[in-house]
Amino acid sequence: MGDKKLDLQKTNIIVQIANINDVSGIHNALKQNLIEIRDFNKITKEQRVVLEEKGFLRKEVDKNYYSNLIKNPHIDIYVAKTENGDIIGFASIHKNIGDVRKVRDVLGNLDAKNEKARELLLDDVKEFAYLDQISILPEYQRKGIGTIIFNKALSELKTPIVAFIVEVPLKNKASIYWHERNGFILEAISDGEYKGKTFKFLIYINWNKVT
């Protein structure tokens, strides 16, 4: 791609729903930022500082995972592409009630800031979308690409959007900063387990004009 420095004033970023031909580009964007759960205990203090500030993803999946998501009518993957068609980032959003139930099943001891948030997270009648992943290629980060992707998704959703951000075992400060800049509010804290490790999650909600 040559020089990958991006000037948003001069470059047209195309955001669209992913198709099956986008799988490799999506998976590449994931792998560029991935820290696997089993590696948390191996990283040095210096690496922890970098990851907390830079951000990271924690789900280890293969290309077939994204193929299945794209085929699922209740899940949208939004991809950002350059004019040349290169994928530089993506966001996956789950809207299926079954996936929302899985999110609720992960919740352990829930400490919600208000009753409205508690009801949204625990009441099976309440609907929300789940922002599962958002990942931008490192050379394009901190240029507003994630916001462009999310705003496209937000305009097409009619429910609140929920996001989980890891605080323990490794605090994702970069993710916290991004979510707060994009209209998310810290509404709850929960513990849970993933791959045999104990986690603490910060639960952010973008109410998406829902009163």
Secondary structure, 3 states (H helix, E strand, C coil): CCCCCCCCCCCCCEEEECCHHHHHHHHHHHHCCECCHHHHHHCCHHHHHHHHHHCCECCCCCHHHHHHHHHCCCEEEEEEECCCCCEEEEEEEECCHHHHHHHHHHCCCEEECCHHHHHHHHCCCCCCEEEEEEEECHHHCCCCHHHHHHHHHHHCCCCCEEEEEEEECCCCHHHHHHHHHCCCEEEEEEEEEECCEEEEEEEEEECCCCC
